[in-house]
Amino acid sequence: MTGQLAVTFDNIDRLLETVLGPEDACRGLDVVRVYLRDPKHLAAARKSLESRMPLAKAAYLYGDICRAELEVEIEGVRRL
């Protein structure tokens, strides 16, 4: 699960850098929803998000995730 989180945050970083440039991208996302398949992953997800995007406001939700091979999905908003 931590590996999946690292890949997800790397992908978000690359997307923000492409759109905003490296200087503006470093702030990360402003608002994040983290969908977890299993509540036991909450602590790891929270720790990972807080270290990568400490200013993001986050909501953690439990439930089904579209792709069976995933343990977590993240969606977020960045104000320009």
Beta strands, then each sheet from edge to edge (+ up, - down):
strand 1: 31-36
strand 2: 57-62
strand 3: 72-77
sheet 1: 2+ 1+ 3-
end
